[in-house]
Amino acid sequence: MKIILRQNVERLGQRGDIVTVKDGFARNYLIPRKLALVATPGNLRAFQEEKKQLDVRENKDRRLAEQLAKKLKSVSITATVAVGEEDRVFGSVTAQTISGLLKEKGYEIDKKKILLEEPIKALGVYTVPLKLHHDVEGKVKVWVVKE
């Protein structure tokens, strides 16, 4: 069965590709989850119109993310942590902590968009990357200081 992909599907194709898959896979998985349409001339025209609208929305989201990235470049947040002997940090600074500190400054950034490989467990200054859009990455400076 030939189908038109409405979204990127891993190991199958990108949005807008026309691919051939087994009938059961299309009927039982792709079409009910709104990941694909049956490749008919009418659906092809409808998808082209849908794609135009998605592209406009995508460009708007990208522009907003780029503007936010420029603003965040100059933002610096301070996380105060309790320390013990020899400046050993109790606990750590996590993505959720950084998200809360950014919210206090007026920036709504979801903790899932904060790209910390592992929680920060030492005092210092860190540059933390943020995934604002699938093409746009921002950075914010985090100061970890003792109470």
matplotlib code that plots the C-alpha trace (Angstrom):
import matplotlib.pyplot as plt

x = [0.0, 1.3, 1.0, 2.0, 3.8, 2.3, 5.1, 8.7, 8.6, 11.8, 13.3, 10.5, 10.9, 10.4, 7.2, 5.9, 7.5, 5.4, 6.4, 5.2, 4.4, 2.5, -1.3, -1.6, 1.2, -0.6, -4.1, -3.3, -0.5, 0.2, -3.2, -4.9, -2.1, -2.4, 1.1, 0.1, -2.6, -3.4, -1.7, -4.7, -4.8, -7.3, -5.2, -2.1, -3.7, -5.0, -1.6, 0.1, -2.3, -1.6, 2.1, 1.9, 0.2, 2.7, 5.6, 4.2, 3.8, 7.2, 8.9, 7.1, 8.1, 11.7, 11.8, 10.4, 13.0, 15.8, 14.7, 14.5, 18.0, 19.4, 17.7, 18.9, 22.5, 22.8, 20.9, 22.8, 21.1, 22.4, 21.8, 22.6, 23.4, 24.3, 27.9, 29.9, 33.5, 35.9, 33.1, 31.4, 27.9, 24.9, 22.6, 22.9, 21.6, 19.3, 17.4, 14.3, 16.2, 17.4, 13.9, 12.6, 15.3, 14.5, 10.8, 11.7, 13.4, 10.3, 11.4, 9.1, 11.5, 10.5, 13.0, 13.0, 14.5, 17.5, 20.3, 22.3, 24.3, 24.3, 23.3, 25.8, 27.5, 30.3, 30.6, 31.4, 30.1, 28.5, 27.2, 24.1, 22.7, 18.9, 17.1, 14.5, 13.5, 14.8, 17.0, 17.7, 19.9, 20.4, 22.7, 22.3, 25.0, 24.5, 26.4, 26.5, 27.4, 27.4, 24.7]
y = [0.0, 3.4, 6.1, 9.7, 10.3, 13.2, 13.2, 11.9, 8.1, 6.5, 3.9, 4.7, 8.3, 12.0, 14.1, 14.3, 11.1, 8.7, 5.2, 1.6, -0.4, -3.6, -3.1, -4.2, -1.8, 1.1, 0.2, -0.9, 1.5, 4.5, 5.6, 5.3, 7.3, 10.0, 9.4, 8.7, 9.0, 6.6, 8.0, 9.0, 12.1, 13.8, 13.0, 14.2, 17.6, 17.8, 17.0, 19.7, 22.3, 20.9, 21.0, 24.7, 25.5, 23.5, 25.2, 28.6, 27.6, 26.0, 29.2, 31.2, 28.9, 28.9, 32.7, 32.9, 30.4, 32.3, 35.5, 33.7, 32.3, 35.8, 37.0, 34.0, 34.5, 37.5, 35.9, 34.6, 32.7, 31.9, 28.7, 28.7, 25.4, 24.1, 23.0, 21.1, 20.7, 21.5, 23.1, 19.8, 20.4, 18.7, 17.5, 18.9, 21.4, 19.7, 20.6, 21.2, 23.6, 25.5, 25.6, 27.0, 29.7, 30.7, 30.9, 33.4, 35.5, 35.3, 32.7, 29.6, 26.8, 23.2, 21.1, 18.6, 21.3, 21.8, 19.6, 18.6, 15.4, 15.0, 17.2, 19.8, 18.7, 21.3, 25.1, 27.2, 28.8, 26.6, 27.2, 25.1, 24.3, 24.6, 22.9, 25.6, 24.2, 21.3, 23.7, 26.3, 25.8, 28.5, 28.8, 30.1, 30.8, 29.2, 30.3, 27.6, 29.4, 28.4, 29.7]
z = [0.0, -0.9, 1.8, 2.4, 5.7, 7.7, 10.2, 10.4, 11.1, 12.3, 9.9, 7.3, 6.1, 6.5, 6.4, 2.9, 1.6, -0.4, 0.7, 0.2, 3.3, 4.1, 4.3, 7.9, 9.1, 7.4, 8.5, 12.1, 13.0, 10.8, 9.7, 13.2, 14.8, 12.1, 11.0, 7.4, 4.7, 1.9, -1.3, -3.4, -5.6, -3.2, -0.1, -1.9, -2.6, 1.0, 2.3, 0.2, 1.7, 5.2, 4.6, 3.6, 6.9, 8.9, 7.2, 8.1, 11.7, 11.8, 10.5, 13.1, 15.9, 14.6, 14.6, 18.1, 19.3, 17.7, 19.4, 22.8, 22.2, 21.7, 24.9, 26.9, 25.7, 28.1, 31.0, 34.0, 36.8, 40.3, 42.0, 45.7, 47.2, 50.7, 51.0, 53.6, 54.4, 51.5, 49.5, 48.8, 47.5, 49.2, 46.5, 42.9, 40.5, 38.0, 34.9, 37.1, 39.3, 36.3, 34.8, 38.1, 38.2, 34.6, 35.5, 38.3, 35.6, 33.4, 30.9, 30.6, 29.6, 30.0, 32.0, 29.1, 26.9, 29.2, 28.0, 31.1, 30.6, 34.4, 37.3, 38.4, 41.6, 42.1, 42.6, 39.6, 36.4, 33.8, 30.3, 30.0, 26.5, 25.8, 22.9, 22.1, 18.7, 16.7, 14.7, 17.4, 20.5, 23.1, 26.1, 29.6, 32.1, 35.5, 38.6, 41.3, 44.6, 48.3, 50.7]

ax = plt.figure().add_subplot(projection="3d")
ax.plot(x, y, z, "-o")
ax.set_aspect("equal")
plt.show()
